[in-house]
Amino acid sequence: MSPINNLANSAGAAAPATASGSTAFKVDSPSVRYTDSSIESDYVYDSTVVSRDAASGKYSAKPTQVHYKFRTKTNVGRVGLMMVGWGGNNGSTVTASILANKKGISWETRKGTQEPNYFGSLMMASTVKLGVDEQFKDVYVPFNEVVPMAHPNDIVIGGWDINSKNIGDAMRRAQVLPVDLQRRVYDELAELKPLPSVYYPDFIAANQEERADNLIGGTKQEQLDHLRKDIRDFKQANGLDRVIVMWTANTERYADVAAGLNDTADNLLQSIANGHSEVSPSTLFAVASILEGAPFINGSPQNTLVPGVIALAEREHTFVGGDDFKSGQTKIKSVLAEFLVNAGIKPLAITSYNHLGNNDGCNLSAPAQFRSKEISKSSVVDDMVGANHLLYKKGEHPDHTIVIKYVPSVGDSKRAMDEYVSEIFMGGLNTISLYNTCEDSLLASPLIIDLFMMTELMTRVTYRQGDDAEWLPFHSVLSILSYMLKAPVVAPNTPVVNALAKQRMAMENILRAFVGLPPNNEMMLEHKAFH
């Protein structure tokens, strides 16, 4: 890919509000050390280990501590994002939006002039509590200034698509952004053309065939080699320190998982060499990324990260994450279900219906692709239900029904309707009904930014236990990304957390650990136990 075919810094770019690597504070503690290249923290991780006496059935809770050292490299460097499905609604929208933010491009609406922003991005538009000041008042800082992070305005963007439209025309086809904004960014986006991609008709809906005019030929092994070269060329042409690859393309059907096929790294690589029909395009991209040392994030619901992919990532010490951008209906569900169960209210049935008219909806109108989405949406309440044995007996679960319909006329403006029927005091029933209209790609695009920023950060973080131990990266499966994903993939034998508040708390407190700060809590003892 030549430099003209990506979104990079240019002479006319406006300065970002904060540059990559900016932080809002410095920690004053003997446990934290700042150098020219890193932040190092000594951190004591407090937890509670619970055991149960077999005879009495009573629990014993024992506080424990584990000592970690964290090292965060502070030089972000020059970083790139390659999107699979760059010409889709999400890819074209996030590219146009970053360009508007980078250059300070405003546009006219019926209500007046609209300035670009990063609303909807956890990293760019939310704050975290740093602590309290001398008057015990809370002090908040931007999420992206707790530790040095990449700024989206500095990202070099490129990618692949099975359709040959340039990104300007793809943006127009998506019909997501206001027309005046499209007009102002079109000329620069029209210079960006996606690389040819991989297309296996069996994995996505037949209604996508007419788009497929920009394809990589050859065997699966030859396609894998081609993708690896694309990543290397993009990195070299743009002088990048790191590249992150993200699947923003169509939902695929589930691939078969079987011994000898994709259960180990070697079996998966051999299956690719043999051209096995059950190696999906998204898995091929994941393998190419891993072998090139580029983290791979799956933003769709299919089972891209088969066991062989995870094993390969572990072997190559490369990060992977997934599955499925969590933008609207599921995000609300992960809040409301947690609230109900934690309030001692028992959800009996959760019925979710939505219809949309963009290409995602068109692809999901095929049964196999819908099944992938249904699976990713249906597991969102599992950990909340499992946490309350007073409401749910072993094996008991609320009825959970999900319906998605394709209605072309509504375009990207997705309609979501949910009904929660719950049992309350003395056998009573409570029904909550929600109607949610959400511009699908304008909710998903900030998630691409957040996933990129958090993944890039983790490439610069290492830890060790003990002064003589080796500095190691975190586990290859980035469960810290769970907040942004419907069906979080976690390391083997790791519990899955879907509750949104817990996911955000984990991310926030892990970042605090990197700079030697204790976890945030809301005890507020300074207001409750003072004299």
N, C-alpha and C positions, 0 to 999 in steps of 0.2 A: 504494500500500500504506500503510495507516494504521500509526502506531507500535505499535499492539497486535499487529500481525501479524508481528512480528520479535522475535528474542531480543536484548535490549539490556541495558544496565546497569540495575539496579533497587535500591531501598533496602535490600533484604534480602541483597544480594550480599556474599559474603565477600571480603576483600581478596586479590588474587592474590599468589602467592609472590614474584613480581617484576612490577612494573608495566611497561607498554609503554615502550620506550626505555631500559631499564636496561642498563648494561654493567658488566663485572666488573673492569675495569682501565683505566688510562690509559697511553698510550705516551709514554715519555720520549725524545724524539728531535727533532733540529732539522728533520727531514723531515716532521714531523706537527704540524699546527696545529689547535687547538681554538677554536671561536668559540661564541657563544651559540646559534647555529643550525645548525652543521655541524662535521664533522671533515674536514680536508683533508690529503691525504698526497701526498708526492712519492715515486714508486715506480719502481724500475728493474727492468724485466722481462728476465730472462736467458733466452736460448734458444740453440739450436744449429742452424745452417743447414748442411745436408749437400748436397754435390754429388758427382757421379761422373765420373771420367775415362773418356771413351769408349774410348780406346785400351787402357788397362791394366785398366779395370773396377774400380779402387780408389776408395774414398770419400775425400773431404776434409771434415772437420768443422770449422766455424768458429764459435766462440762469438760471439754478438751480444747487444746490449742495446738496449732501447727504453724511453724515459723517458715515464711516464704521470703525470698528476696526477688524483687521485680526490677527489670531494667528496660526502660523505654527509650529507644533511639529518638532523638528530637528532630533530626533532619528528615523532613518528609521527602525531599527530592522531587523529581519529576515523574508523575504517575499517569498511567493511562487506563482507560476502560474500553474494552471491546465487547459490544453487545451482539448476541446472536438474535436475529430478528430486529436489526437496527432500523429497518424501514417500517416496522409495525407502529401501532398507535403509541405504545409506551416509549419505544426507542426514539421516534421522531419528536415526540412531545418533550421528553427530557432534554434532548439535544437542543431544540429550539429555545427551551426555557433557560438552559444554562447560558446559551449565547445572549439572550436578552438580559440576564443578570450580569454577565461579564461586561457587556458594553453599555449597561444602563439604558436599555431601549424601553421607552414607555410607549403606550398606545392609547388611542381614544376609544371610549365606550359611551353608551347612552348616559352614563352617570358622570362622565368627565374623563380626565386623564388617569390611567392606571399605571402605577410603577411596578416593575418586576419584583418578585420576592421569592422566598423559599418556604412559604407557609406549607404546612403538612409534613415538613421534614423534622423528625425528632432532633436530629443533630443541629440543624440550622435555625430552627424557629421555636425551640423550647429551652427552658432553663432548669438547672438543678440547684438544690439548696447546698451552699458551701458550708455554712455554719451560722452563728449568731454574732452580732457586734457587741460592743461594750454595754449597750442598753438592752441586750438580749433580744434584739430584733433580727429576724431572718435575713440573710444575705444570699442572693441568687446570682448565678453566673450562667452564661450560655453553655449548653451541653458540649458544644464542640471546642470549648476553651478550658476544659478540665485537664486534658492532656493534649499535646500537639497533634493535630489532625490535618488531613488534606482538606483544602477548601475546594468546593465544586467548581468555582470559577477557574481553577488551575488545572482541571482534569483535561487530558488529551483524549478525545473520543473517536472511536472507529468501530468497525464491526462487519458482520456478514448479514445477508438476507437472501432468501430464495427468489425474491423479486428484484428486478433491476432498476426500479425507480430511484432517482436521486432523493436525498433526504428532504429537499424542499418540496418536491412533488408528493412524497410520502406523507409529509405533514399536511398538505392540502387534502389528500385522499382521506386522512384520518378524521378531519373535520372536528378537531378537539379545541384548538386554540382560536381566539377571536380573529376575525378576518384582518383587522388592521395590524395586529401583531404579526400574522402570517406574512402580510405584505412587506413589513419592515425587515423581517429576517430571511425572506425567501432567497434573495440573490446569493447570500453566503451559503445557505444550506443547499442550494441547487448545485454547488460545486462538490458536495460530498456524495460519494457513490459507494454503496456497500459492496464488499467483496462477495464473490460467489459462495453459496452455502451448500449444505448437504440436504438432500430431499429423498426420503423414502416414503412413497405414497401410502404404504400400509400403516404408517404411524400417526398421520394426521388425517383430518376429514377429507373426503373426496372433493368437497367444494373448494378446496384450496389449490387444486391442480392448475387452474388458469393463471395463478400468480407465479407459478414456478418456472421462471425463465432465466434464472441466474444461478446456475448449478455447477458444482464440482463433479466431474466425471471420474471414472476409474473404479477400482475395487475399494473395499472399505479400508484396507491397509494403505492404499494410495491416497485415499481421502484423509486418513489420519495424518499421514506425512505432509499432505498439503496444508492442513490446518495448523500443524506445528510450525511450518515455514511461515504461514501468515502471521502468527504470533511473534516469531523471531523478527520478521521483517518490520512489523509495526513498531516493535520495541526499538530496533536499531534506527529506523528512519526518523523517529521522533526523539531520540536520545533519552529514552525512558529508563528509570531505575527499576520500576515494577509495572506489571500489567495485570489487571484483574479482568477475568472473563465472566460475563453474566448472561444466562439464558433468559431472554425477554420474548422469545418467539412463542408460537402456538403450543397449546397443550397437546401432548402426545397421548396415545393409549399406553396402558401399562405394558412393560416388557415382561416376558417370562423370566423367572429367576430359578435356575436349576444347577445342580451339581455338574461340574464340568463345563458349564456355559459361562457363567459370570459370578461364580461364588468366591473365587480367589483372583488376585491380581494377574497371576500367570494364565489362568484359564480364560480370563477376559481378553487379555492380549492375544492369546491364541485364537479365540473366537473371532476377533477382529481380523487377524491374519487369514482365517479360513472363510471370511465373509459371511458369518452366521447371520441369519435373517432376524434374530432377536436382539441384535445390538442396535439400539436406537440412535438417531442422530444426536440427541442430547447427550447420551453416554459417550459417543465418539468425541464430541466437543469437550466433555469433562476429562476424558483420557488425554486428549491433546494438550489441554491446559496443564494438567498435573505433570505430564512429562516435560513440559517447558517451564515448570516451576511457577506457573501463574495460578493463583487461587481461582476457583470456579464456584459460582453461585447459581443455583437453579431456582428461577423465579416462577416456574410453572409447577403443576401438581403431580406430574408423572414421576415414576420411580427411576429417575436418572441415576441416582446415587445407589446403584446396586452394590451388594457386598464387595464385589471385585473392585469397584471404583474407590470405595472407602479404604480397602486394603492397599490399593496402589497409592492413594494419597498418604497413608501412614508410612509406607515404605519410602516414598519420595519426599517426605516431610513438607508436603504442600497442603494448603487449606482448601476445604470444600464446605459448602453450606446449602441449605434448602429446607423445605420446599414451599413454593407458591407464595407470591406476594400477598400479604394480609392487609387489605386496604379498607373495606367498608363493612359489609354485613358480618363477616366473621370476627372482625375486630370488636364490633359492638357486642357480639355474642360472648366473646371472651371476657368482657367486662360485666355484662348483665348476669350471666350464669354464675360467675364468681360471687357477685353481690347477693344473689338469691340464696345460694348454698351457704355462704358465710353468715347470712341472716337467719339461718335455721328454717328457710322456706324450701320446699321440695319440688323442683321442676319435674312434672310428669310427662310433658310433651313439648317439644320445640319444633315448630313447623316453619320452614324457611322457603320462601318463593322469591325468585327474581327473574326479570327479563331485561334484555339489553339488545342493542342492534349493531354493535361494532363487529369487527372481524373475529374477535375472541368469541362473541356470542354465536357467530356463524359456525366457527369450528366446533364449538361445544354442542351444537345441534346434532352432531353425530354421537350415537350411543357410547362407543368405546371411549371417546374423548370426554364425554360428560361423566363417565364412570370414574375417570381419574380425578376430576374436580369434586365429585361427590365424596370420594374417599378422603380427600384433603380437608373438606369442610366438616365432615361428620365427626372427626376425632377431637374437635376443639374443646368439648366439655368433659372429656374423660378424666383428667387429673382432678378437676374440681369435684366431680361426683365421687371419685375414689377417696377423697380426703375426708368425707363425712359419713362414717359408718352409723351414725345415729339416724340419718335420713335414708340411706340406701343399704340394703342387705348385700351380702357378697353376691356378685353376678347381676345385681339389679342396675338398671340404667333407664334414663328417660327415653321415651319414643323420640326419634330424631329424624325428621323427613326434610329432604332438600329437593327443590325443583328449580330448574333453569330453563328458560324459554328464549328463543331468538325472535325478536321483533324489530325488523330493520328500521322502521320509521323513528324509533327513539334514539338511534345512533349510540353515542358514547355515554348518554345520560341514563345510567342503569337505575331501575326501580327494584327496591328490595322491600318485601313485606314479611314480617315475622310475628308469630304468635307463641307466647309462653304461657302454658297452663300449669299452675303449681298448686300443690296441696299446702294449706295453711292450718292455723289453729283449729283443733277439734273437727278435722275432716272437711273444713271449708275449702273452697277453690278460689284462686286468684288468676285472672287472665290479663296479660299485658300484650298489647298489640302495637307494633311499630311500623311506620311507613317511612322509608328512607330513599330519597332521590340523590344519587351521587354521580358526579362526572368521573367515570371509572379511571381514565388515564391520568386525570389530574390528582387523583388520590394515589395511584400506583407509582407515578414518576418520582415523587419525593422518596419513596421507599428504595428505588434504585440508587439514589444519592446516599441514603443512610446506610444501605448495605455495602456500598463501595467504601464509604468513609470508615466504617467500623472494621471491615475486612482489611483495608489498607493499614489501619492502626495496628492490627494484630500481627502483621508481618514485621513490625518493628519492636515487638514485645517478647522478652524472654524471662524465664524464672529459674530459680534453683532453690533447693532445700539444703542448707548447710554451706559454709564458706568454701569448702573444697569441691563441691558438686559442680557438674557441668551446667552451663547455661543452656536451657532447652526452650523450644517454642511450645505454645499451648497445643492441645490435641488437635489433630488435623481436621476433625469435625467441629466447626465453629457454632456450638450451641448458643453462644452469646448473641447470635443474630436472631434468636427466636421471636423477639418482639415484632419483627418485620415479616414474619412468615406464618402461614396458616398451619402447616404440618411440619413443625420443626424436626429436622434430622439431628440426632444426638449420637454421641459415641456409644459403642456397644455397652450394654448393662448400665446405661444412664437413664434416670427417670426423665420423661418428657413433661415439660411445664407449658401449659397453654394460657394460664391466667395472666392477663395483660399486665396487671399491676406488679405481679411477681417478676415477670420478664423485664419490665423497665427497672425495677429495683435491683435486679441482678446486674444489669448492664451498668447502671449508675454506680453501684458499690464496687464493682470490679475496677472501673476507671478510678475511683477514689483510692483503691488499694494500690494502683500503679504509682500514685503520688504520696503514699504513706498516710492517708487519712482513714479514720474509722468509718464503718458503715453508717449511713444516715438512718436515723429512726425518728419517730415522732413522740418519744416519751415526754420531751419538754419538761424535764425535771427542774430546770431552772425557773420554771413558772409554777410548778406544783409542790416543790419541796424547799421553798425558800422561807426565810425568817426575817 
